[in-house]
Amino acid sequence: MDAIEAILKRRSIRRYQPRDVEDEKIDTLIDCARRAPSAGNRQPWRFIVVRNAEVRRELAHAAFDQNFVAEAPVVIVVCCDPEVSAARYEDRGRSLYVFQDTAAACENILVAACALGLGACWVGAFRESEVRKILNLPPNLRPVAMTPVGYPAEEREPRNLRPLEEVLTRV
């Protein structure tokens, strides 16, 4: 599948088949994530791959009981280190660039998952303090997103998108 096809086909998947995802595919997802652009090439990210079922259940609870997080065989927690960006860009790096950078990495995970025949979903709604505790994160890392990944057990219809004319301005 080419990049355009994967972007057009990608949907948020919240139901997964009861089968594991190969390490090679997870490694490919992380490799794609780390190739995302980052301000000043600071690469302020850290990726935590969670396969442990109990930890996934705890993450689902921290995500306001979004149980599909626990049902996925893998959850990739995308974290950032704001000070890595701040070292070069001061407060703008700490408060903006670090999140733009990790968002780009998350999108790469989602598109690559689709291209590999996997389903994934971006989960940003969670209690950060609980996730930090569950994963025993050091003080410098902040969890930005959780991405459950697995083989899809659902087909999703195309989303209802606003027309191009509503979102595009040509100057």
Helices and strands as residue ranges (DSSP letters): H 3-9, H 23-34, G 39-41, E 45-50, H 53-62, H 68-71, E 74-80, H 82-92, I 93-97, H 98-115, E 119-120, H 128-135, E 142-150, H 164-167
